């Protein structure tokens, strides 16, 4: 079993309609290690992300407010270091409150099972 660290998604803008950002392969167990969300705009934007088809019970972020890029402390960036294990075929979906503002990058490891 070879474990490969890689970028799983992005960087890419997030639309305001739920969309699949990553799907684990049929013979792949994936561990999500880092989710990076940036907001280059001057206004806060909400972000929603789920493991599995989007629904309230499977959300990692639920209308989470990503701050504007005007704050000297955060600079409109969220770095979420995590350990989410996805079974083969499991997916990640996301959407934003404003279309094509937020930029999402997902990093992790894939392990062939």
Secondary structure, DSSP 8 states (H G I E B T S, - for coil): --EEEEEEEEEEE--SS-EEEEE--TTEEEEEEEEEEEE-SSS-EEEEEEESSS-GGGEEEEEEEE--TT-TTTTTEEEEEEEEEE-TT-EEEEEESSTT-EEEEEEEEEEE-
